[in-house]
């Protein structure tokens, strides 16, 4: 059974155009409600969202779909994706829903689902829900006396704040640290500054004035220049940038130098191993992670296990083989001892704990290895050609030539985006000039084939 609507992170698209329309959201609510109606208890679904204007379109449509099937709906309002996953479990809900397009601009939106255990649904579960959406859903409408109800959970943010603070080591404080936190005008605009303040830090908040259209706009993890500028302007000890739904994080040290997810996994994994808390003998990352991370972990006797791109695949591998640290270079860091999905705030607190314990500047603690030169170029192609373009003879030839050029000293990785009509061309190796030449050659071939 294959999926057509669901991608690597739920259903995504431009708001108010297919598939991000109110009628699809209504159908999805009905179909997902049907799939998760199991047993005779009163069924509950929790719905959270980020700060996009189109959340006002999709939230009531999903709510109506669930209510028509007899499910009660708990509305959380703007809240990070990991908070929704946590509250799904905490409230013993049957299903969790996040309305967000993560790091994408406000014009886009998305819907992703969590099971009662707080984990994202499997490909098989998503495919079955899709199949149900194509069937007659009228038979699932309950009688008027069995309709569900909707209510808001007023203390949702407070519950999440306390949950996050409890992942910080007992006895440690952030007193004396000046931290810039960029919330991307997104879902964490209230909770992130509160967590850091309550743990003792001096907080300079950025990206905390959402207006429905400025989420991820020139701020957050995708546009870290604002973070670097504020760190330098205020003489801060550290900068933290989240994305629109706060499931990813990037940092910059006191000099303004950016620190990506690979360095964070090196630090968190290494600290966990030192404390005897690392499970699985290593870290799980994707094919995008730098070869420098692999070399660093290997020097400590730890492995780097690679998966396909997407935090869901990282998590599947972690659960399958018993790892408790994993993530993506982009900043999705999954710490399964604390959460069931990537959580930017939880990961950030583990880094801050290491800083406090080391009592050294962030520039000395966070930059653990020299990354191999790595270049990524996104090539936009017509949606209809997003897969076919890679079958073009000239494109295949350019890829083969690039692989031959870097053999023994680097690698080439070509993949389709799971959320946008893009072909991602990545290469890394010891010689940056050579890597750039390979990437440009392949990207040019793709652009030519896509015309």
Protein Blocks (a to p, Z undefined) as FASTA:
>chain_A
ZZfkbcfeojaddehiafbbfklmmmmmmmmmmmmmgcjbdcdddddddfbfklmmmmmm
mmmmmmmnopacddebjadfklmmmmmmmnopabdcdddehjacfkbccdddddfkopac
dfklmmmmmmmmmmcfklmpccfklpccddddfklmmmmmmmmmmmpcghiacehiacdd
dehlpaklmmmmmmmmmnopacddehiacghjmgoiagajklmmlmmmmmmmnopabdcd
ddfkopaccdddfkopacdfklmmmmmmmmmmmnopaghhiacddfkbcfklmmmmmmno
pacddddedjklmmmmmmmnopabdcdfkopacdfklmcbdcfklmmmmmmmmmmmnopa
fklmmmmbccdddddddddddfklmmmmmmpmklmmmmmmmmmmmgoiaccdddddfkbc
cdddddddfblklmmmmmmmmmmmmmmmmZZ
